Amino acid sequence: MSDVIDPKSVPTRTLKSGAKIPVVGLGTFGSDAVTGDQIAAAVLDAASVGYRHFDCASVYGNEHLIGPSLTKIMAGGVPRSDLWVTSKVWNDQHKEVEKACEKSLRDLQLDYLDLYLVHWPFPNFHPPGCAPDYHNPDAKAYIHEEYMATWGQMERLQERGLVRAIGTSNVTIPKLKLILRDARIKPEANEMEMHPHFQQKELFEFVTDNGLVPIGYSPIGSPGRPERDRTPEDTVDMEDPVIVRIAERLGVHPAIVCLKWGIQRGEVVIPFSVKRRNYLANLQAAVSAPITDAEMQELAAIDKNCRLIKGQVFLWKEGQTWEALWDVDGKITPP
Ligand SMILES: NC(=O)c1ccc[n+]([C@@H]2O[C@H](COP(=O)([O-])OP(=O)(O)OC[C@H]3O[C@@H](n4cnc5c(N)ncnc54)[C@H](OP(=O)(O)O)[C@@H]3O)[C@@H](O)[C@H]2O)c1
């Protein structure tokens, strides 16, 4: 296996605007365990092995450390136009989106973002490292009018040229239907949890049918996720016998099978790693031999509907369960 991948050989997906996003990006959320300095070092080194796409967010608390890495990457000869940088507005900034974006730009040392997302459709936040049953007394339900007021600020950012495209994250079909109905500038991408044990087929199809690019987070099943995002019912993609068997046939780690499944299905995947061996292998997944159609069908059949990032810290009422965040009966959960 080569230890450098030509960035031009990495496939891209095209947004409605024509912009091209590389199908593998480096995640930058340290799950409250990996330090910002380690992640910033991984960003710099990942560019040297061929990464051009970085998935950032203000809440990850490390954009000010990643910024100098991006500056060094560009000083080393990679033009800004070859990079793809995503960031996201955090839940406590829904009323100050322009200010939040300007701060991310300063921290990332950029003058525009390729993609800016509303991180969650709820204005509810939690302190870093909080307990799984943390409840914010000011938490609220999804209020469509309030979301659209936030979206209006996203649209202004695009008109100001500070962001090239805007998108959603952690939305459901009923929410996305309303957003698509009412947005003046439509979302061009939706970031959502997707891995073989949580395929979200219906939402994935709704997203692609409406011309949005689906970006899959936790694409290998987030083995390092924070304690608050673990329950005894969670399944482990990388231990699934079908995934293990395909990995053995290809002579790769099961993580790579998860990534290949996502890419071949039509997603952009954003695996996190700070280990060169792993992030290199993850990018390699986009350019090495594909898994077969028969294997894709086998993988389609191992869906366990196992959501890992349940978001329970965003619940707004005592006694609710996390399903309330995800509109499981097809309707937006009322306040
Ligand atoms: N929009 C949202 O709300 C949202 C939510 C969650 C995540 N995200 C984004 O999605 C990114 C990825 O999600 P994630 O971090 O939850 O999960 P993930 O990418 O599924 O899993 C990351 C974990 O897998 C390990 N790993 C990575 N590559 C590997 C390989 N080739 N072989 C073996 N182990 C490997 C990493 O450990 P090592 O470091 O040891 O390799 C790390 O512990 C985040 O960093 C973030 O950018 C977005």
PDBQT file of the ligand as one rigid body, heavy atoms in Angstrom, charges set to zero:
ROOT
HETATM    1  N1  LIG A 401     -22.721  16.376  12.575  1.00  0.00    +0.000 N 
HETATM    2  C1  LIG A 401     -22.637  15.761  13.728  1.00  0.00    +0.000 C 
HETATM    3  O1  LIG A 401     -23.479  15.939  14.611  1.00  0.00    +0.000 OA
HETATM    4  C2  LIG A 401     -21.519  14.807  14.025  1.00  0.00    +0.000 A 
HETATM    5  C3  LIG A 401     -21.651  13.887  15.075  1.00  0.00    +0.000 A 
HETATM    6  C4  LIG A 401     -20.597  12.989  15.308  1.00  0.00    +0.000 A 
HETATM    7  C5  LIG A 401     -19.463  13.022  14.524  1.00  0.00    +0.000 A 
HETATM    8  N2  LIG A 401     -19.342  13.955  13.512  1.00  0.00    +0.000 N 
HETATM    9  C6  LIG A 401     -18.124  14.019  12.667  1.00  0.00    +0.000 C 
HETATM   10  O2  LIG A 401     -17.849  12.705  12.189  1.00  0.00    +0.000 OA
HETATM   11  C7  LIG A 401     -16.500  12.360  12.512  1.00  0.00    +0.000 C 
HETATM   12  C8  LIG A 401     -16.344  10.860  12.672  1.00  0.00    +0.000 C 
HETATM   13  O3  LIG A 401     -17.238  10.330  13.638  1.00  0.00    +0.000 OA
HETATM   14  P1  LIG A 401     -16.751   9.606  14.963  1.00  0.00    +0.000 P 
HETATM   15  O4  LIG A 401     -15.465  10.176  15.381  1.00  0.00    +0.000 OA
HETATM   16  O5  LIG A 401     -17.906   9.629  15.897  1.00  0.00    +0.000 OA
HETATM   17  O6  LIG A 401     -16.640   8.068  14.549  1.00  0.00    +0.000 OA
HETATM   18  P2  LIG A 401     -15.845   7.135  13.519  1.00  0.00    +0.000 P 
HETATM   19  O7  LIG A 401     -15.132   7.919  12.505  1.00  0.00    +0.000 OA
HETATM   20  O8  LIG A 401     -16.841   6.114  13.083  1.00  0.00    +0.000 OA
HETATM   21  O9  LIG A 401     -14.831   6.381  14.497  1.00  0.00    +0.000 OA
HETATM   22  C9  LIG A 401     -13.642   6.969  14.917  1.00  0.00    +0.000 C 
HETATM   23  C10 LIG A 401     -12.881   5.943  15.764  1.00  0.00    +0.000 C 
HETATM   24  O10 LIG A 401     -12.473   4.847  14.946  1.00  0.00    +0.000 OA
HETATM   25  C11 LIG A 401     -11.078   4.583  15.072  1.00  0.00    +0.000 C 
HETATM   26  N3  LIG A 401     -10.569   4.319  13.706  1.00  0.00    +0.000 N 
HETATM   27  C12 LIG A 401     -10.524   5.182  12.657  1.00  0.00    +0.000 A 
HETATM   28  N4  LIG A 401     -10.024   4.601  11.568  1.00  0.00    +0.000 NA
HETATM   29  C13 LIG A 401      -9.718   3.329  11.905  1.00  0.00    +0.000 A 
HETATM   30  C14 LIG A 401      -9.169   2.238  11.197  1.00  0.00    +0.000 A 
HETATM   31  N5  LIG A 401      -8.829   2.343   9.903  1.00  0.00    +0.000 N 
HETATM   32  N6  LIG A 401      -8.980   1.069  11.860  1.00  0.00    +0.000 NA
HETATM   33  C15 LIG A 401      -9.337   0.958  13.158  1.00  0.00    +0.000 A 
HETATM   34  N7  LIG A 401      -9.883   1.952  13.892  1.00  0.00    +0.000 NA
HETATM   35  C16 LIG A 401     -10.065   3.136  13.266  1.00  0.00    +0.000 A 
HETATM   36  C17 LIG A 401     -10.484   5.860  15.629  1.00  0.00    +0.000 C 
HETATM   37  O11 LIG A 401      -9.425   5.570  16.500  1.00  0.00    +0.000 OA
HETATM   38  P3  LIG A 401      -7.885   5.959  16.186  1.00  0.00    +0.000 P 
HETATM   39  O12 LIG A 401      -7.745   7.445  16.355  1.00  0.00    +0.000 OA
HETATM   40  O13 LIG A 401      -7.197   5.132  17.207  1.00  0.00    +0.000 OA
HETATM   41  O14 LIG A 401      -7.600   5.529  14.774  1.00  0.00    +0.000 OA
HETATM   42  C18 LIG A 401     -11.644   6.461  16.424  1.00  0.00    +0.000 C 
HETATM   43  O15 LIG A 401     -11.666   5.969  17.756  1.00  0.00    +0.000 OA
HETATM   44  C19 LIG A 401     -16.224  13.183  13.781  1.00  0.00    +0.000 C 
HETATM   45  O16 LIG A 401     -14.848  13.278  14.064  1.00  0.00    +0.000 OA
HETATM   46  C20 LIG A 401     -16.875  14.482  13.397  1.00  0.00    +0.000 C 
HETATM   47  O17 LIG A 401     -16.039  15.235  12.529  1.00  0.00    +0.000 OA
HETATM   48  C21 LIG A 401     -20.353  14.824  13.240  1.00  0.00    +0.000 A 
ENDROOT
TORSDOF 0
